[in-house]
């Protein structure tokens, strides 16, 4: 017969640590194990993070392996760009070259919320293995592709894996460290993402020119093996917060399909087809219909793939909007600024690429400042409010003034410094606002929304330039022919880009307003951290 615990025994259990619980009598331990171990309601999210049974060295090893994993995903978004001419010559197919990049972006954007949700159902270890396996398999198929259609299909498979890496990596970090410590780690990951994006075209060009273009895919194999070898032995010690439940596959398919169609609209609109063409309008209608179907299904499903209440409240919608505005602004400027540098300051293509470094590098410094502030300050949101407001002022300066190249680069760096403070604050605030078993789901939704905002901003900035210049010019990262660029009067280009800088200013103003409106919930964890000093 089972013996019921007395009040004294219960008090004793509550005072013992998790390690001591294993030494309790069998009948008491059995009854204790029946108590609820996780919070299933968003409103009941715990305010204190459970202790993490990881040493400082183990945390460091996990972080390094995750950074290497994220570097792979960031690198393969841009490494193909400079190798495209070589690939086109070998396969004698130039018309479909853009699909080598588009296929990866479409797949990675569509599956981000899928991997985030599945990590909450099946666990982080399983999903990181699956995402890396898909990524490696796609890399091998890309390297041995005999023709352009096979290369495009392989890039799509690679994108499925790459799209799962980002949300799962951010979710693993949420399991390892407390929200207060997490901001500094998000700054590290932001740095890795920017470095991978900058190095991608450089490495791709070197491989295509001096070795073989397939090396841009073969290099993923040793890097992936190193990441797996470092990560998997330690993941067994990571606390488990996922909850097994039925998978809403119909909801996931509807969500992915709507994302793919919407991304195609942003990719083809204004380039392959006019914005008001029947093809684009039909795709817009299809995307809207899929979104409506997803919402209708999610409201009626017992356990929807992406619970709609999760996207409400006083934190999540504002965090999603602020992060999307910031990433959209820096992505749109990164894509379109080379044209400005080439036409106004007469830089070469390689010099224009180097001129983007201040924008990317200084934004990581802003993320690092915000991350360290979050680990120490009670009102952690203020650093991002100040940063986005500062970025908006710098954007206004870019809009209203005409500067020499050094002045433009300086003001652009100041803009990026403020913009970078947004990323760790938004990610950690959103994760901190939901229950443990839903962190993966909300992280996937965050990455999904930011990718859509980036694509939308790139298309919007290109449309602004086309309207302002009133001519058909190569935009959105295409290789600019010198004759076309030089044919555009300098003053016309300066005038057109004032609208682009104005749009970036509006985005950062919107990010600042969203951060002001977002509730600042207390972050769990110690004020001073032991694990985050990576250099020690």
N, C-alpha and C positions, 0 to 999 in steps of 0.2 A: 504493500500500500504506500502511495506517495505521501511523504511528509511535507506539510506546508511550512514555509519559512516564517520565522518570528520577526518582529519588528527590529530586534537587535541584530539578527543576522542580515536583514536587508540594509541596515545602516552600515554594517561592517563591509558589505559588498560594495556599496556606493563609495566608500572611502578607499577601496583598493584600486590599484592600477589595472590596466588591461592584462598585463603580464601575470598579475597575482590571481586573476579570475580563473586561470587554468588550474590552480591548485585547490580550488574549492571542492567540497564533497560532491560526488557524482549527481546526487538528487538535486542539490541546490544549483549546480552548474546547468543541469538539464532544464530546470524551471527558468533560470535566468536566460537561457538561450531562446526561450519562447517569447521573450519580450520583443517589441518592435525594434528593429535595428536600423531603420532608415525612414526618412521623412518623404512622403509621397506628395504632399501638398506644397505648392510654391509658397503659399502664405506662411507655412510653418517651417521655413528653412531655418536650420540651426544657426545661431550667432557665434558659436565657438567651434573651431575646427578640431576634430579629433587628433590626438597626438600621432605623429608619424614615426613608425619604427625604423627610421633610416638614419644612418650616420652621415656626417658632413661629406665624407669621401664618396659614399654611395649616391647622395644627391648630386654631387659634382659629376660623377660618371654618367648618371642618367641625363643630366642637362647637356653635357657634351655630346652624347649620342643623339639626343633630340635635336640639337643645333645642327649636327651633321645631316640628319634626316631632312630637316627643313631646308638646309642649303641645297640639297638635291632638287627639291620641288621648285625653289626659287631660280636655280640655275637653268632648269630646262624650260622655263617660260621664255627666256630670252636668248639662250645659247644658239638656237637654230637661226636667228635672224641674219647674222652675217654670213652664214653658210648657205643661204638659200640660192644665190646665183650659181654656186658650184653644183648644188644638188639639181637645179633646173637644167644645167648644161649636160650633166651625166644622163638624166632621164629624158632629155629633150622634151621637157614639158614645163613651160613657164606660166601658162595660164592658170594652173591649179596650185601654184607655189604658196599662195596665201593660206590655203587650207592646211598646210603643215603646221602653222601656228594656230589657226582658228580651231582645228580639231582638238588640240590640247586644251585651249581655253574653254571651249564649249563643255568638254567632258569634265574638266576639273571644277568648273563653276556649278554644274548640275549636281554633282555627287557630294559636294561639301556638306549639305544638311543631312544627306543619307548616312554618311560615315559618322557624323556627330551623333545622330540618333541611335545607330546600331552599336556604337561604343557604349551607350547607356543601357543597351539590352544584353549584349554578348561580352562586354568588357573591352578594356583598352588594348590588352595584349593581343587578342585575336584580331582586332581591327588594324593595329599597326603592322602586324604580320601580313594581313591580306593586302593592305595598301602598298606596302613595300614590294610584295610579290608581284602585284599587278604592274607596278612601276618598272621593276626589273624585267619582267616578261615583255612589256612594251618596248623597253630600251633595246633588248636583244632583237626583237622583230624589226624595229626601226633600222638597226645597224645592218641587217641582212636583207632588207627589203629589195626586191628585184625591180620594182617599178614605183611610179608615183602613187597609184591607188593603194597599194599595200603599205607604203610609207604613211599615208594619211590615216589609214585604219589603225596602224600600229601606234601612231601618235595619239589617237583617240583612246586606245587602251592604256597608254602611258599616262594620259591625262586623268583616267579613272583612278589610278594609284596616286598621282600627284595631288589630286583634289582631296583625297582622304588624309593625306599627311598633315596638312595644316591644322584642321580641327582636332584631330586625334592628339597631336603633339601638345596643343594648348590645353586639352583636357587632361592629359597625363600630368602636366605641371600643376593643374588644379588639385590633383589627388596627392601630390607629393608635398606641397608647401601651402602655408596658410595664405588667405587673400592679401594680407598686409605685405608679406614677403614676395608675393607673386608679381607685383609691378616691376621689380627689378629684373626678373627673369623674362618678362614680356619685352623689356627693353633690349635684352640680349637677342631675343628672337627677331625683333624688328631690325637690329643691326645685321643679323645674318641674312635676312630677307633682302635688305638693300644691297649688301655686298654681293650676294648671288646675282641680283638683277644687274648690277654694274659689270661684274666680271663675265657674265654670260656672253655678251657680244664679243668681248675681247678674246676669250678662250675659243669660242666658235670660229672666229676669223683665223686665229693661229692654226687650229687643227685643220680647217678647210684649205688653208694656203700651204702649209708645210708638211702635213701628214695626210690624213684622209678624212672626209666629212663624217664617216661612220664613227670616228673616235669620239665625237661629241655624245654618242650614245654608249659606247663601250666603257667610257670612264665612269658611268653610273654603277657598274657592277662591283668594282672594289670598294667604292664609297658606301654602297648599300650593305655590302658584307661587313664592313667595319662598323657601321651603325648598328646592325643586328647583333654582332658579336658583343658590343658594349652594352646594349640595351636589354636584351632578353634575360640574361642572368639576374639582373637587378629587378626586373618587373615583377617577379614572384613576391617581392617584399612590399610592393606598393599596395596601400589599402584598397580594398574592393568596395566600390560604391554603386556598381551597375545593378540593375534589377531585371531579371528575366521576365519577359512578357510577350504576348502575341505581337508579331510584326504586321503593321498595316501596310502591306505591299502596294495596294491600290493607291493609297495616299502618297506613298513615295514615288510611284510612277507618274502620277499627275503633277507632283511638284517638279520632278526632273524634266518632264515634257514641257511644262510652261517655261522653265528656265531656258531650255534649249531654243525654243521658238523665239523667246524674247531676245536672247543673245544674237540670234540670226538677224532679227530686225535691226539691232544696233550695229551689227557687222556689215550688213548689205545696204541698209538705208543710206541714201546719199552717195553711195559709191557704185555698187553693181546695179542698183535700181533707184530711181527717184523716190523721195520720201512719200509722195502721193500716188505712186504707181499702184495698180491693182494687186501686184504681188506683195508689196510691203503692207498695204492695207489689209489684205487677206491674212497675212501672218500676224498682224496686230490683233485682228479679230480672233484668230485661233489662240493666241496667248491669253487674251482676256477670258475666252471661254474656258480654257484649261484652269486658269486661276479661280474662276467662279466655281468650277466643278470641284476643285480641291477644297475650297472653303466650305462648300455645301457638304462634301463628304466628311471633312474634319469635324463639322458641327454635329454629325450624327454617329460617328464612329465611337465605340466604347473607349478605345485607347488609340487615338489618332497618331499618325506618324509624327506630325508636328502640332502639339496642342496649341490651339489659338490663344487660350488665356495666358500662355507662357509669353506671348508677344505683347501683352498689355502691362498695366501697372505704371508705377512712377519712375521706373529705372530703365527697363529693357528698351522701350521704343525710343527714348531719348539717347540712350547709349548707341543703339543701332544707327540712328540718324547722324549723330555726331561723328562716329567712326567712319560711316560711309561718306560723309561730306569731306572729311580730311583726306581719306585715301583717294577719293575721286579727284580732289584738287591736285594732289601731287602726281597722280597718274596722268591726268589730262595735260598738265604742264610738261611732264617728262616726255610725252609723246610728241607734242607740238613745238616745244622750244627749239629743237634743232633747226627747224625751218626758219625761225626768227634769227637765230645766231648766224645762219648761212646767208640770209638775204640782207640783214641789217648791218651785221658786223663783218660779213664776208669771210667767215671761218670755213675751213674745209669740213668735210663730213666727220673725220676723226677728231678734229678740234672741237666741233660742236658736241660730239659725244663726251669729250673730256670736260666741257663746260657744264655738263649735267651733274658732275660729281658733287659740287657744293650743295645742290638741292637734295641729293640722296644722302650724302654723308652727314650733313648737319642735322637732318631730321632724326637720325639715330641718336645724336647727342641730346636732342630735345626729349626723346623717349627715355634715355638713360637718366636725365635730370628728373623727369616725372616719376620714374620707377623708384629712385632713391628717396624722393620726397614722400611717396606713398608709404615707404617702410618706416618713416619717422614722424610724419605729421598727422594730426587728428583730422584736419579738414583737407584731405588729399585732393579733393576736386578743384581746389582753387588754382593749383599749378596749371591745370589744363584750361581753366577759364582765362587765366592771364595769358597763357601761351596762344590760344586761339584768337583772343582779342588782339594780341601783338601781331599775329600773322595777318589778321584782317587789316590792321593799320599799314603793315608793310605792303600788302597787296594794293591798298589804296594809293600808296606812294608809287608803286609800279604803274598803276593806271594813269596817274596824273602827271608824271614827270618823264623827261627824256634824259637818259643817263649814258655815260660812256660804259664800255664793257665792264671795267673793274667795279664801277658803281652798281651796275645791274647785278653782277655776281654777288656783291656784298649784300645788297638788299634782298636778293633771292635766298642767300644763306640765312639771313635774319628771319625771313618768311618761313623757311623750313624748320628753323629752331623752334618757333612757336607751334608750328603744325605738328611736329613730332611728339609733343607732350600729350596729344590726344589718344594715341594708340594704347599705351598701358592702362590709362585711366578707364577707357571705355571697356576694354576686354575684362579687366578685373571687376569693375562695377557690375557688369552684366552677369558674370559668373557668380559674384557674391550675392546676387539678388534671387537666385533660384535654389531649389533643393538639390542635394548632392546627386541623386539619381538622374537629374535633368541637366547637369552641367555640359555633358557632351552634346545634347540636343541644342541647347542655346548657343554653344560655341560654333556648331555647324551652321546654325541660322545666321549668326553674326558674320562668318566668313562668306556665306552665300550672299547676304545683302551687300557686303562691301564689294564683292566682285561685280555684282550687278551695277552698283553705283559707279565703279571705275569704268566699266564699259559704257555706261550712259554718259559719263562726263567726257570720255574720249570722243564719242560721237557728237556730243553737244558742242565741244570746243571746235571740232572740225566744221560743223555746220555754221558756227559763228564766223569763222574765217572765210568760208565760202560766200556767205551773205555779205560780209564786209568788203571782200576783195572783188566780188562779182565776176569771178573767172574760174576756170577749171584748172586747179593746181593739185599736185600730189600732196596728200595729207596723211595723217594717222600713221606715221612711222614708215611710209614708203620711201624708197631711195629717191632723192631729189636730183633731177638732172640739172646740171649747172646752168644750162641755157634757160630753163624754165624759171629757176630761182632768180637768176640775174635779170630776167625780163620784168620782174615785179618791182616797181619803184619803191625805194627805201621808205619814203614817207607814207606810202599806202600801207606797207607792211607794219610800220610803227602804229599807224592809226588802227589797223585791224586788230593788232594784238592788245591794244588798250581795252577792247571789249573782252578779250580772253582773260586778261588780268582782272578786269572788273568782275567777270564770272567767278574766278577763283576767290576774289575778295568776298563775294556774296556767299560762296560755299563756307568760307571760314567764319563769316558772321553768323550763318546758320548753325555751324558747329558750336560756336560760343553760346548762342541762345539755348541750344539743346542742353548743353552742359549746365547752364544756369538753372534750367527747369528740372533737370534730373535730380532725384532724391539722393542725398549723400548718406548711405547707410554705413554704420560702423563696420570696419574691416576686422575680421577675427585674426588673431595671431599676435606675436610679440612685437613691441614697438621697434626694438633693435634686433636684427636677425643675425644668426650665426652662419647660415649656409650661403648667403647670396654673394659673399665676397669671393668671386671666382679666381681672383689673382692670388689669394692667400694660400 
